[in-house]
Amino acid sequence: MDEITNDWHSDFYAAIREIFKNEKDKIDIIQEQFLSKEPLRIDVIVVKKNDDYGIDKQIARIFKKYNI
């Protein structure tokens, strides 16, 4: 039986981009970055460009400057 794999990383990235579509001039969203030569990856990095800016989204209440 063939194993079906789901590329949930891309789905999650698309969802995060949709949530923050009105904030794209205030934050950077970077998809999957390799952390080492091994197959470790980060799904999404959200970087606040301005520390004083507050993002009006429920998920963003826990955000710091760099969010992995």
mmCIF file as Biopython writes it, N, C-alpha, C and O atoms, coordinates in Angstrom:
data_model
#
loop_
_atom_site.group_PDB
_atom_site.id
_atom_site.type_symbol
_atom_site.label_atom_id
_atom_site.label_alt_id
_atom_site.label_comp_id
_atom_site.label_asym_id
_atom_site.label_entity_id
_atom_site.label_seq_id
_atom_site.pdbx_PDB_ins_code
_atom_site.Cartn_x
_atom_site.Cartn_y
_atom_site.Cartn_z
_atom_site.occupancy
_atom_site.B_iso_or_equiv
_atom_site.auth_seq_id
_atom_site.auth_asym_id
_atom_site.pdbx_PDB_model_num
ATOM 1   N N  . MET A ? 1  ? 0.840  -1.176 0.000  1.0 0.0 1  A 1 
ATOM 2   C CA . MET A ? 1  ? 0.000  0.000  0.000  1.0 0.0 1  A 1 
ATOM 3   C C  . MET A ? 1  ? 0.889  1.245  0.000  1.0 0.0 1  A 1 
ATOM 4   O O  . MET A ? 1  ? 1.798  1.364  0.822  1.0 0.0 1  A 1 
ATOM 5   N N  . ASP A ? 2  ? 0.629  2.152  -0.907 1.0 0.0 2  A 1 
ATOM 6   C CA . ASP A ? 2  ? 1.409  3.382  -0.984 1.0 0.0 2  A 1 
ATOM 7   C C  . ASP A ? 2  ? 1.001  4.335  0.127  1.0 0.0 2  A 1 
ATOM 8   O O  . ASP A ? 2  ? -0.182 4.508  0.421  1.0 0.0 2  A 1 
ATOM 9   N N  . GLU A ? 3  ? 2.000  4.943  0.730  1.0 0.0 3  A 1 
ATOM 10  C CA . GLU A ? 3  ? 1.732  5.912  1.796  1.0 0.0 3  A 1 
ATOM 11  C C  . GLU A ? 3  ? 1.428  7.272  1.175  1.0 0.0 3  A 1 
ATOM 12  O O  . GLU A ? 3  ? 2.189  7.763  0.341  1.0 0.0 3  A 1 
ATOM 13  N N  . ILE A ? 4  ? 0.322  7.873  1.580  1.0 0.0 4  A 1 
ATOM 14  C CA . ILE A ? 4  ? -0.055 9.192  1.098  1.0 0.0 4  A 1 
ATOM 15  C C  . ILE A ? 4  ? 0.485  10.216 2.075  1.0 0.0 4  A 1 
ATOM 16  O O  . ILE A ? 4  ? 0.225  10.132 3.276  1.0 0.0 4  A 1 
ATOM 17  N N  . THR A ? 5  ? 1.236  11.183 1.568  1.0 0.0 5  A 1 
ATOM 18  C CA . THR A ? 5  ? 1.781  12.220 2.433  1.0 0.0 5  A 1 
ATOM 19  C C  . THR A ? 5  ? 1.098  13.541 2.120  1.0 0.0 5  A 1 
ATOM 20  O O  . THR A ? 5  ? 0.779  13.842 0.970  1.0 0.0 5  A 1 
ATOM 21  N N  . ASN A ? 6  ? 0.886  14.306 3.152  1.0 0.0 6  A 1 
ATOM 22  C CA . ASN A ? 6  ? 0.266  15.617 3.011  1.0 0.0 6  A 1 
ATOM 23  C C  . ASN A ? 6  ? 1.328  16.684 3.267  1.0 0.0 6  A 1 
ATOM 24  O O  . ASN A ? 6  ? 2.051  16.629 4.261  1.0 0.0 6  A 1 
ATOM 25  N N  . ASP A ? 7  ? 1.410  17.635 2.375  1.0 0.0 7  A 1 
ATOM 26  C CA . ASP A ? 7  ? 2.354  18.735 2.538  1.0 0.0 7  A 1 
ATOM 27  C C  . ASP A ? 7  ? 1.708  19.787 3.442  1.0 0.0 7  A 1 
ATOM 28  O O  . ASP A ? 7  ? 1.338  20.866 2.980  1.0 0.0 7  A 1 
ATOM 29  N N  . TRP A ? 8  ? 1.575  19.468 4.731  1.0 0.0 8  A 1 
ATOM 30  C CA . TRP A ? 8  ? 0.903  20.388 5.653  1.0 0.0 8  A 1 
ATOM 31  C C  . TRP A ? 8  ? 1.741  21.624 5.927  1.0 0.0 8  A 1 
ATOM 32  O O  . TRP A ? 8  ? 1.208  22.636 6.383  1.0 0.0 8  A 1 
ATOM 33  N N  . HIS A ? 9  ? 3.023  21.568 5.662  1.0 0.0 9  A 1 
ATOM 34  C CA . HIS A ? 9  ? 3.873  22.742 5.859  1.0 0.0 9  A 1 
ATOM 35  C C  . HIS A ? 9  ? 3.409  23.895 4.965  1.0 0.0 9  A 1 
ATOM 36  O O  . HIS A ? 9  ? 3.269  25.030 5.421  1.0 0.0 9  A 1 
ATOM 37  N N  . SER A ? 10 ? 3.179  23.592 3.708  1.0 0.0 10 A 1 
ATOM 38  C CA . SER A ? 10 ? 2.710  24.617 2.774  1.0 0.0 10 A 1 
ATOM 39  C C  . SER A ? 10 ? 1.311  25.102 3.135  1.0 0.0 10 A 1 
ATOM 40  O O  . SER A ? 10 ? 1.007  26.288 3.007  1.0 0.0 10 A 1 
ATOM 41  N N  . ASP A ? 11 ? 0.461  24.183 3.587  1.0 0.0 11 A 1 
ATOM 42  C CA . ASP A ? 11 ? -0.888 24.565 4.013  1.0 0.0 11 A 1 
ATOM 43  C C  . ASP A ? 11 ? -0.841 25.504 5.212  1.0 0.0 11 A 1 
ATOM 44  O O  . ASP A ? 11 ? -1.571 26.494 5.259  1.0 0.0 11 A 1 
ATOM 45  N N  . PHE A ? 12 ? 0.017  25.193 6.182  1.0 0.0 12 A 1 
ATOM 46  C CA . PHE A ? 12 ? 0.148  26.033 7.371  1.0 0.0 12 A 1 
ATOM 47  C C  . PHE A ? 12 ? 0.692  27.407 6.994  1.0 0.0 12 A 1 
ATOM 48  O O  . PHE A ? 12 ? 0.209  28.428 7.485  1.0 0.0 12 A 1 
ATOM 49  N N  . TYR A ? 13 ? 1.687  27.429 6.130  1.0 0.0 13 A 1 
ATOM 50  C CA . TYR A ? 13 ? 2.261  28.691 5.662  1.0 0.0 13 A 1 
ATOM 51  C C  . TYR A ? 13 ? 1.195  29.542 4.962  1.0 0.0 13 A 1 
ATOM 52  O O  . TYR A ? 13 ? 1.109  30.748 5.194  1.0 0.0 13 A 1 
ATOM 53  N N  . ALA A ? 14 ? 0.399  28.922 4.121  1.0 0.0 14 A 1 
ATOM 54  C CA . ALA A ? 14 ? -0.668 29.645 3.415  1.0 0.0 14 A 1 
ATOM 55  C C  . ALA A ? 14 ? -1.694 30.201 4.399  1.0 0.0 14 A 1 
ATOM 56  O O  . ALA A ? 14 ? -2.184 31.316 4.221  1.0 0.0 14 A 1 
ATOM 57  N N  . ALA A ? 15 ? -2.018 29.430 5.433  1.0 0.0 15 A 1 
ATOM 58  C CA . ALA A ? 15 ? -2.972 29.893 6.441  1.0 0.0 15 A 1 
ATOM 59  C C  . ALA A ? 15 ? -2.421 31.082 7.223  1.0 0.0 15 A 1 
ATOM 60  O O  . ALA A ? 15 ? -3.145 32.046 7.474  1.0 0.0 15 A 1 
ATOM 61  N N  . ILE A ? 16 ? -1.146 31.023 7.611  1.0 0.0 16 A 1 
ATOM 62  C CA . ILE A ? 16 ? -0.521 32.131 8.328  1.0 0.0 16 A 1 
ATOM 63  C C  . ILE A ? 16 ? -0.492 33.378 7.445  1.0 0.0 16 A 1 
ATOM 64  O O  . ILE A ? 16 ? -0.773 34.478 7.920  1.0 0.0 16 A 1 
ATOM 65  N N  . ARG A ? 17 ? -0.157 33.215 6.170  1.0 0.0 17 A 1 
ATOM 66  C CA . ARG A ? 17 ? -0.154 34.367 5.251  1.0 0.0 17 A 1 
ATOM 67  C C  . ARG A ? 17 ? -1.549 34.967 5.117  1.0 0.0 17 A 1 
ATOM 68  O O  . ARG A ? 17 ? -1.693 36.187 5.045  1.0 0.0 17 A 1 
ATOM 69  N N  . GLU A ? 18 ? -2.571 34.126 5.084  1.0 0.0 18 A 1 
ATOM 70  C CA . GLU A ? 18 ? -3.948 34.619 4.976  1.0 0.0 18 A 1 
ATOM 71  C C  . GLU A ? 18 ? -4.362 35.372 6.237  1.0 0.0 18 A 1 
ATOM 72  O O  . GLU A ? 18 ? -4.998 36.422 6.155  1.0 0.0 18 A 1 
ATOM 73  N N  . ILE A ? 19 ? -4.003 34.840 7.395  1.0 0.0 19 A 1 
ATOM 74  C CA . ILE A ? 19 ? -4.346 35.503 8.655  1.0 0.0 19 A 1 
ATOM 75  C C  . ILE A ? 19 ? -3.738 36.899 8.718  1.0 0.0 19 A 1 
ATOM 76  O O  . ILE A ? 19 ? -4.381 37.838 9.187  1.0 0.0 19 A 1 
ATOM 77  N N  . PHE A ? 20 ? -2.501 37.037 8.248  1.0 0.0 20 A 1 
ATOM 78  C CA . PHE A ? 20 ? -1.776 38.300 8.342  1.0 0.0 20 A 1 
ATOM 79  C C  . PHE A ? 20 ? -1.705 39.061 7.014  1.0 0.0 20 A 1 
ATOM 80  O O  . PHE A ? 20 ? -0.786 39.853 6.809  1.0 0.0 20 A 1 
ATOM 81  N N  . LYS A ? 21 ? -2.656 38.833 6.119  1.0 0.0 21 A 1 
ATOM 82  C CA . LYS A ? 21 ? -2.606 39.472 4.799  1.0 0.0 21 A 1 
ATOM 83  C C  . LYS A ? 21 ? -2.662 40.993 4.878  1.0 0.0 21 A 1 
ATOM 84  O O  . LYS A ? 21 ? -2.124 41.668 4.000  1.0 0.0 21 A 1 
ATOM 85  N N  . ASN A ? 22 ? -3.291 41.541 5.893  1.0 0.0 22 A 1 
ATOM 86  C CA . ASN A ? 22 ? -3.364 42.995 6.036  1.0 0.0 22 A 1 
ATOM 87  C C  . ASN A ? 22 ? -2.175 43.577 6.797  1.0 0.0 22 A 1 
ATOM 88  O O  . ASN A ? 22 ? -2.097 44.790 6.991  1.0 0.0 22 A 1 
ATOM 89  N N  . GLU A ? 23 ? -1.258 42.727 7.224  1.0 0.0 23 A 1 
ATOM 90  C CA . GLU A ? 23 ? -0.110 43.158 8.016  1.0 0.0 23 A 1 
ATOM 91  C C  . GLU A ? 23 ? 1.197  43.001 7.245  1.0 0.0 23 A 1 
ATOM 92  O O  . GLU A ? 23 ? 2.268  43.135 7.838  1.0 0.0 23 A 1 
ATOM 93  N N  . LYS A ? 24 ? 1.146  42.719 5.939  1.0 0.0 24 A 1 
ATOM 94  C CA . LYS A ? 24 ? 2.360  42.359 5.208  1.0 0.0 24 A 1 
ATOM 95  C C  . LYS A ? 24 ? 3.401  43.460 5.126  1.0 0.0 24 A 1 
ATOM 96  O O  . LYS A ? 24 ? 4.567  43.176 4.852  1.0 0.0 24 A 1 
ATOM 97  N N  . ASP A ? 25 ? 3.015  44.709 5.356  1.0 0.0 25 A 1 
ATOM 98  C CA . ASP A ? 25 ? 4.014  45.768 5.380  1.0 0.0 25 A 1 
ATOM 99  C C  . ASP A ? 25 ? 4.638  45.930 6.763  1.0 0.0 25 A 1 
ATOM 100 O O  . ASP A ? 25 ? 5.577  46.708 6.931  1.0 0.0 25 A 1 
ATOM 101 N N  . LYS A ? 26 ? 4.121  45.199 7.758  1.0 0.0 26 A 1 
ATOM 102 C CA . LYS A ? 26 ? 4.610  45.323 9.135  1.0 0.0 26 A 1 
ATOM 103 C C  . LYS A ? 26 ? 5.345  44.089 9.645  1.0 0.0 26 A 1 
ATOM 104 O O  . LYS A ? 26 ? 6.066  44.161 10.640 1.0 0.0 26 A 1 
ATOM 105 N N  . ILE A ? 27 ? 5.165  42.957 8.967  1.0 0.0 27 A 1 
ATOM 106 C CA . ILE A ? 27 ? 5.830  41.724 9.391  1.0 0.0 27 A 1 
ATOM 107 C C  . ILE A ? 27 ? 6.378  40.996 8.166  1.0 0.0 27 A 1 
ATOM 108 O O  . ILE A ? 27 ? 5.907  41.197 7.046  1.0 0.0 27 A 1 
ATOM 109 N N  . ASP A ? 28 ? 7.376  40.150 8.394  1.0 0.0 28 A 1 
ATOM 110 C CA . ASP A ? 28 ? 7.880  39.245 7.363  1.0 0.0 28 A 1 
ATOM 111 C C  . ASP A ? 28 ? 7.472  37.835 7.741  1.0 0.0 28 A 1 
ATOM 112 O O  . ASP A ? 28 ? 7.574  37.454 8.907  1.0 0.0 28 A 1 
ATOM 113 N N  . ILE A ? 29 ? 7.018  37.067 6.789  1.0 0.0 29 A 1 
ATOM 114 C CA . ILE A ? 29 ? 6.683  35.662 7.003  1.0 0.0 29 A 1 
ATOM 115 C C  . ILE A ? 29 ? 7.562  34.875 6.042  1.0 0.0 29 A 1 
ATOM 116 O O  . ILE A ? 29 ? 7.494  35.059 4.827  1.0 0.0 29 A 1 
ATOM 117 N N  . ILE A ? 30 ? 8.386  33.998 6.599  1.0 0.0 30 A 1 
ATOM 118 C CA . ILE A ? 30 ? 9.373  33.267 5.821  1.0 0.0 30 A 1 
ATOM 119 C C  . ILE A ? 30 ? 9.039  31.782 5.896  1.0 0.0 30 A 1 
ATOM 120 O O  . ILE A ? 30 ? 8.872  31.233 6.985  1.0 0.0 30 A 1 
ATOM 121 N N  . GLN A ? 31 ? 8.942  31.139 4.750  1.0 0.0 31 A 1 
ATOM 122 C CA . GLN A ? 31 ? 8.570  29.730 4.719  1.0 0.0 31 A 1 
ATOM 123 C C  . GLN A ? 31 ? 9.785  28.827 4.850  1.0 0.0 31 A 1 
ATOM 124 O O  . GLN A ? 31 ? 10.835 29.109 4.273  1.0 0.0 31 A 1 
ATOM 125 N N  . GLU A ? 32 ? 9.652  27.759 5.594  1.0 0.0 32 A 1 
ATOM 126 C CA . GLU A ? 32 ? 10.619 26.678 5.775  1.0 0.0 32 A 1 
ATOM 127 C C  . GLU A ? 32 ? 12.082 27.042 5.575  1.0 0.0 32 A 1 
ATOM 128 O O  . GLU A ? 32 ? 12.539 27.257 4.452  1.0 0.0 32 A 1 
ATOM 129 N N  . GLN A ? 33 ? 12.794 27.105 6.665  1.0 0.0 33 A 1 
ATOM 130 C CA . GLN A ? 33 ? 14.224 27.369 6.632  1.0 0.0 33 A 1 
ATOM 131 C C  . GLN A ? 33 ? 14.957 26.141 7.169  1.0 0.0 33 A 1 
ATOM 132 O O  . GLN A ? 33 ? 14.565 25.568 8.185  1.0 0.0 33 A 1 
ATOM 133 N N  . PHE A ? 34 ? 16.007 25.750 6.489  1.0 0.0 34 A 1 
ATOM 134 C CA . PHE A ? 34 ? 16.816 24.633 6.964  1.0 0.0 34 A 1 
ATOM 135 C C  . PHE A ? 34 ? 17.678 25.096 8.130  1.0 0.0 34 A 1 
ATOM 136 O O  . PHE A ? 34 ? 18.319 26.145 8.056  1.0 0.0 34 A 1 
ATOM 137 N N  . LEU A ? 35 ? 17.693 24.318 9.199  1.0 0.0 35 A 1 
ATOM 138 C CA . LEU A ? 35 ? 18.431 24.675 10.406 1.0 0.0 35 A 1 
ATOM 139 C C  . LEU A ? 35 ? 19.820 24.055 10.460 1.0 0.0 35 A 1 
ATOM 140 O O  . LEU A ? 35 ? 20.691 24.521 11.194 1.0 0.0 35 A 1 
ATOM 141 N N  . SER A ? 36 ? 20.016 23.008 9.681  1.0 0.0 36 A 1 
ATOM 142 C CA . SER A ? 36 ? 21.311 22.327 9.676  1.0 0.0 36 A 1 
ATOM 143 C C  . SER A ? 36 ? 21.407 21.503 8.395  1.0 0.0 36 A 1 
ATOM 144 O O  . SER A ? 36 ? 20.546 21.585 7.519  1.0 0.0 36 A 1 
ATOM 145 N N  . LYS A ? 37 ? 22.454 20.722 8.308  1.0 0.0 37 A 1 
ATOM 146 C CA . LYS A ? 37 ? 22.603 19.849 7.143  1.0 0.0 37 A 1 
ATOM 147 C C  . LYS A ? 37 ? 21.631 18.676 7.214  1.0 0.0 37 A 1 
ATOM 148 O O  . LYS A ? 37 ? 21.326 18.050 6.199  1.0 0.0 37 A 1 
ATOM 149 N N  . GLU A ? 38 ? 21.162 18.394 8.388  1.0 0.0 38 A 1 
ATOM 150 C CA . GLU A ? 38 ? 20.169 17.329 8.576  1.0 0.0 38 A 1 
ATOM 151 C C  . GLU A ? 38 ? 18.796 17.830 8.136  1.0 0.0 38 A 1 
ATOM 152 O O  . GLU A ? 38 ? 18.638 19.028 7.902  1.0 0.0 38 A 1 
ATOM 153 N N  . PRO A ? 39 ? 17.815 16.966 8.019  1.0 0.0 39 A 1 
ATOM 154 C CA . PRO A ? 39 ? 16.507 17.383 7.509  1.0 0.0 39 A 1 
ATOM 155 C C  . PRO A ? 39 ? 15.609 18.081 8.528  1.0 0.0 39 A 1 
ATOM 156 O O  . PRO A ? 39 ? 14.392 17.903 8.488  1.0 0.0 39 A 1 
ATOM 157 N N  . LEU A ? 40 ? 16.176 18.869 9.436  1.0 0.0 40 A 1 
ATOM 158 C CA . LEU A ? 40 ? 15.372 19.654 10.360 1.0 0.0 40 A 1 
ATOM 159 C C  . LEU A ? 40 ? 14.928 20.928 9.664  1.0 0.0 40 A 1 
ATOM 160 O O  . LEU A ? 40 ? 15.721 21.575 8.981  1.0 0.0 40 A 1 
ATOM 161 N N  . ARG A ? 41 ? 13.660 21.293 9.834  1.0 0.0 41 A 1 
ATOM 162 C CA . ARG A ? 41 ? 13.163 22.500 9.192  1.0 0.0 41 A 1 
ATOM 163 C C  . ARG A ? 41 ? 12.208 23.223 10.130 1.0 0.0 41 A 1 
ATOM 164 O O  . ARG A ? 41 ? 11.562 22.608 10.979 1.0 0.0 41 A 1 
ATOM 165 N N  . ILE A ? 42 ? 12.132 24.507 9.967  1.0 0.0 42 A 1 
ATOM 166 C CA . ILE A ? 42 ? 11.134 25.325 10.652 1.0 0.0 42 A 1 
ATOM 167 C C  . ILE A ? 42 ? 10.031 25.574 9.640  1.0 0.0 42 A 1 
ATOM 168 O O  . ILE A ? 42 ? 10.311 25.894 8.484  1.0 0.0 42 A 1 
ATOM 169 N N  . ASP A ? 43 ? 8.782  25.431 10.057 1.0 0.0 43 A 1 
ATOM 170 C CA . ASP A ? 43 ? 7.668  25.607 9.132  1.0 0.0 43 A 1 
ATOM 171 C C  . ASP A ? 43 ? 7.474  27.060 8.732  1.0 0.0 43 A 1 
ATOM 172 O O  . ASP A ? 43 ? 7.352  27.373 7.548  1.0 0.0 43 A 1 
ATOM 173 N N  . VAL A ? 44 ? 7.448  27.938 9.709  1.0 0.0 44 A 1 
ATOM 174 C CA . VAL A ? 44 ? 7.178  29.354 9.437  1.0 0.0 44 A 1 
ATOM 175 C C  . VAL A ? 44 ? 7.930  30.201 10.449 1.0 0.0 44 A 1 
ATOM 176 O O  . VAL A ? 44 ? 8.001  29.848 11.626 1.0 0.0 44 A 1 
ATOM 177 N N  . ILE A ? 45 ? 8.492  31.315 9.998  1.0 0.0 45 A 1 
ATOM 178 C CA . ILE A ? 45 ? 9.088  32.306 10.886 1.0 0.0 45 A 1 
ATOM 179 C C  . ILE A ? 45 ? 8.323  33.600 10.665 1.0 0.0 45 A 1 
ATOM 180 O O  . ILE A ? 45 ? 8.172  34.047 9.528  1.0 0.0 45 A 1 
ATOM 181 N N  . VAL A ? 46 ? 7.840  34.201 11.739 1.0 0.0 46 A 1 
ATOM 182 C CA . VAL A ? 46 ? 7.164  35.498 11.663 1.0 0.0 46 A 1 
ATOM 183 C C  . VAL A ? 46 ? 8.041  36.490 12.404 1.0 0.0 46 A 1 
ATOM 184 O O  . VAL A ? 46 ? 8.337  36.296 13.583 1.0 0.0 46 A 1 
ATOM 185 N N  . VAL A ? 47 ? 8.463  37.558 11.721 1.0 0.0 47 A 1 
ATOM 186 C CA . VAL A ? 47 ? 9.348  38.564 12.297 1.0 0.0 47 A 1 
ATOM 187 C C  . VAL A ? 47 ? 8.618  39.903 12.310 1.0 0.0 47 A 1 
ATOM 188 O O  . VAL A ? 47 ? 8.222  40.416 11.263 1.0 0.0 47 A 1 
ATOM 189 N N  . LYS A ? 48 ? 8.441  40.467 13.518 1.0 0.0 48 A 1 
ATOM 190 C CA . LYS A ? 48 ? 7.857  41.804 13.615 1.0 0.0 48 A 1 
ATOM 191 C C  . LYS A ? 48 ? 8.920  42.818 13.225 1.0 0.0 48 A 1 
ATOM 192 O O  . LYS A ? 48 ? 10.008 42.829 13.800 1.0 0.0 48 A 1 
ATOM 193 N N  . LYS A ? 49 ? 8.616  43.665 12.261 1.0 0.0 49 A 1 
ATOM 194 C CA . LYS A ? 49 ? 9.573  44.660 11.788 1.0 0.0 49 A 1 
ATOM 195 C C  . LYS A ? 49 ? 9.732  45.806 12.776 1.0 0.0 49 A 1 
ATOM 196 O O  . LYS A ? 49 ? 10.797 46.421 12.845 1.0 0.0 49 A 1 
ATOM 197 N N  . ASN A ? 50 ? 8.683  46.101 13.544 1.0 0.0 50 A 1 
ATOM 198 C CA . ASN A ? 50 ? 8.711  47.211 14.500 1.0 0.0 50 A 1 
ATOM 199 C C  . ASN A ? 50 ? 8.255  46.668 15.856 1.0 0.0 50 A 1 
ATOM 200 O O  . ASN A ? 50 ? 7.126  46.195 15.983 1.0 0.0 50 A 1 
ATOM 201 N N  . ASP A ? 51 ? 9.122  46.731 16.867 1.0 0.0 51 A 1 
ATOM 202 C CA . ASP A ? 51 ? 8.787  46.196 18.193 1.0 0.0 51 A 1 
ATOM 203 C C  . ASP A ? 51 ? 7.597  46.897 18.838 1.0 0.0 51 A 1 
ATOM 204 O O  . ASP A ? 51 ? 6.899  46.299 19.657 1.0 0.0 51 A 1 
ATOM 205 N N  . ASP A ? 52 ? 7.360  48.147 18.481 1.0 0.0 52 A 1 
ATOM 206 C CA . ASP A ? 52 ? 6.283  48.911 19.101 1.0 0.0 52 A 1 
ATOM 207 C C  . ASP A ? 52 ? 4.927  48.644 18.466 1.0 0.0 52 A 1 
ATOM 208 O O  . ASP A ? 52 ? 3.900  49.057 19.005 1.0 0.0 52 A 1 
ATOM 209 N N  . TYR A ? 53 ? 4.909  47.969 17.345 1.0 0.0 53 A 1 
ATOM 210 C CA . TYR A ? 53 ? 3.661  47.728 16.634 1.0 0.0 53 A 1 
ATOM 211 C C  . TYR A ? 53 ? 2.913  46.553 17.252 1.0 0.0 53 A 1 
ATOM 212 O O  . TYR A ? 53 ? 3.501  45.496 17.479 1.0 0.0 53 A 1 
ATOM 213 N N  . GLY A ? 54 ? 1.627  46.726 17.524 1.0 0.0 54 A 1 
ATOM 214 C CA . GLY A ? 54 ? 0.786  45.650 18.025 1.0 0.0 54 A 1 
ATOM 215 C C  . GLY A ? 54 ? -0.085 45.114 16.902 1.0 0.0 54 A 1 
ATOM 216 O O  . GLY A ? 54 ? -0.740 45.890 16.205 1.0 0.0 54 A 1 
ATOM 217 N N  . ILE A ? 55 ? -0.102 43.814 16.718 1.0 0.0 55 A 1 
ATOM 218 C CA . ILE A ? 55 ? -0.895 43.190 15.668 1.0 0.0 55 A 1 
ATOM 219 C C  . ILE A ? 55 ? -2.241 42.808 16.250 1.0 0.0 55 A 1 
ATOM 220 O O  . ILE A ? 55 ? -2.308 42.136 17.279 1.0 0.0 55 A 1 
ATOM 221 N N  . ASP A ? 56 ? -3.311 43.229 15.602 1.0 0.0 56 A 1 
ATOM 222 C CA . ASP A ? 56 ? -4.661 43.018 16.116 1.0 0.0 56 A 1 
ATOM 223 C C  . ASP A ? 56 ? -5.237 41.684 15.640 1.0 0.0 56 A 1 
ATOM 224 O O  . ASP A ? 56 ? -6.256 41.646 14.950 1.0 0.0 56 A 1 
ATOM 225 N N  . LYS A ? 57 ? -4.585 40.613 16.012 1.0 0.0 57 A 1 
ATOM 226 C CA . LYS A ? 57 ? -5.044 39.255 15.730 1.0 0.0 57 A 1 
ATOM 227 C C  . LYS A ? 57 ? -4.850 38.444 17.000 1.0 0.0 57 A 1 
ATOM 228 O O  . LYS A ? 57 ? -3.852 38.614 17.699 1.0 0.0 57 A 1 
ATOM 229 N N  . GLN A ? 58 ? -5.801 37.557 17.305 1.0 0.0 58 A 1 
ATOM 230 C CA . GLN A ? 58 ? -5.741 36.789 18.545 1.0 0.0 58 A 1 
ATOM 231 C C  . GLN A ? 58 ? -4.455 35.968 18.649 1.0 0.0 58 A 1 
ATOM 232 O O  . GLN A ? 58 ? -3.834 35.935 19.712 1.0 0.0 58 A 1 
ATOM 233 N N  . ILE A ? 59 ? -4.048 35.309 17.568 1.0 0.0 59 A 1 
ATOM 234 C CA . ILE A ? 59 ? -2.840 34.485 17.611 1.0 0.0 59 A 1 
ATOM 235 C C  . ILE A ? 59 ? -1.597 35.323 17.881 1.0 0.0 59 A 1 
ATOM 236 O O  . ILE A ? 59 ? -0.633 34.825 18.463 1.0 0.0 59 A 1 
ATOM 237 N N  . ALA A ? 60 ? -1.602 36.592 17.465 1.0 0.0 60 A 1 
ATOM 238 C CA . ALA A ? 60 ? -0.426 37.449 17.597 1.0 0.0 60 A 1 
ATOM 239 C C  . ALA A ? 60 ? -0.203 37.955 19.012 1.0 0.0 60 A 1 
ATOM 240 O O  . ALA A ? 60 ? 0.839  38.550 19.287 1.0 0.0 60 A 1 
ATOM 241 N N  . ARG A ? 61 ? -1.133 37.742 19.901 1.0 0.0 61 A 1 
ATOM 242 C CA . ARG A ? 61 ? -0.966 38.205 21.287 1.0 0.0 61 A 1 
ATOM 243 C C  . ARG A ? 61 ? 0.216  37.548 21.985 1.0 0.0 61 A 1 
ATOM 244 O O  . ARG A ? 61 ? 0.756  38.096 22.946 1.0 0.0 61 A 1 
ATOM 245 N N  . ILE A ? 62 ? 0.615  36.387 21.512 1.0 0.0 62 A 1 
ATOM 246 C CA . ILE A ? 62 ? 1.745  35.682 22.131 1.0 0.0 62 A 1 
ATOM 247 C C  . ILE A ? 62 ? 3.061  35.982 21.429 1.0 0.0 62 A 1 
ATOM 248 O O  . ILE A ? 62 ? 4.107  35.494 21.856 1.0 0.0 62 A 1 
ATOM 249 N N  . PHE A ? 63 ? 3.032  36.777 20.359 1.0 0.0 63 A 1 
ATOM 250 C CA . PHE A ? 63 ? 4.223  37.030 19.568 1.0 0.0 63 A 1 
ATOM 251 C C  . PHE A ? 63 ? 5.256  37.886 20.282 1.0 0.0 63 A 1 
ATOM 252 O O  . PHE A ? 63 ? 4.932  38.808 21.031 1.0 0.0 63 A 1 
ATOM 253 N N  . LYS A ? 64 ? 6.494  37.550 20.026 1.0 0.0 64 A 1 
ATOM 254 C CA . LYS A ? 64 ? 7.647  38.352 20.418 1.0 0.0 64 A 1 
ATOM 255 C C  . LYS A ? 64 ? 8.216  38.950 19.122 1.0 0.0 64 A 1 
ATOM 256 O O  . LYS A ? 64 ? 7.509  39.005 18.116 1.0 0.0 64 A 1 
ATOM 257 N N  . LYS A ? 65 ? 9.460  39.391 19.129 1.0 0.0 65 A 1 
ATOM 258 C CA . LYS A ? 65 ? 10.102 39.917 17.914 1.0 0.0 65 A 1 
ATOM 259 C C  . LYS A ? 65 ? 10.249 38.812 16.855 1.0 0.0 65 A 1 
ATOM 260 O O  . LYS A ? 65 ? 9.855  38.986 15.702 1.0 0.0 65 A 1 
ATOM 261 N N  . TYR A ? 66 ? 10.824 37.673 17.271 1.0 0.0 66 A 1 
ATOM 262 C CA . TYR A ? 66 ? 11.012 36.544 16.366 1.0 0.0 66 A 1 
ATOM 263 C C  . TYR A ? 66 ? 10.124 35.405 16.859 1.0 0.0 66 A 1 
ATOM 264 O O  . TYR A ? 66 ? 10.107 35.097 18.050 1.0 0.0 66 A 1 
ATOM 265 N N  . ASN A ? 67 ? 9.389  34.785 15.946 1.0 0.0 67 A 1 
ATOM 266 C CA . ASN A ? 67 ? 8.429  33.743 16.309 1.0 0.0 67 A 1 
ATOM 267 C C  . ASN A ? 67 ? 8.608  32.550 15.395 1.0 0.0 67 A 1 
ATOM 268 O O  . ASN A ? 67 ? 8.530  32.662 14.172 1.0 0.0 67 A 1 
ATOM 269 N N  . ILE A ? 68 ? 8.846  31.414 16.007 1.0 0.0 68 A 1 
ATOM 270 C CA . ILE A ? 68 ? 9.072  30.177 15.236 1.0 0.0 68 A 1 
ATOM 271 C C  . ILE A ? 68 ? 7.941  29.204 15.553 1.0 0.0 68 A 1 
ATOM 272 O O  . ILE A ? 68 ? 7.915  28.094 15.022 1.0 0.0 68 A 1 
#
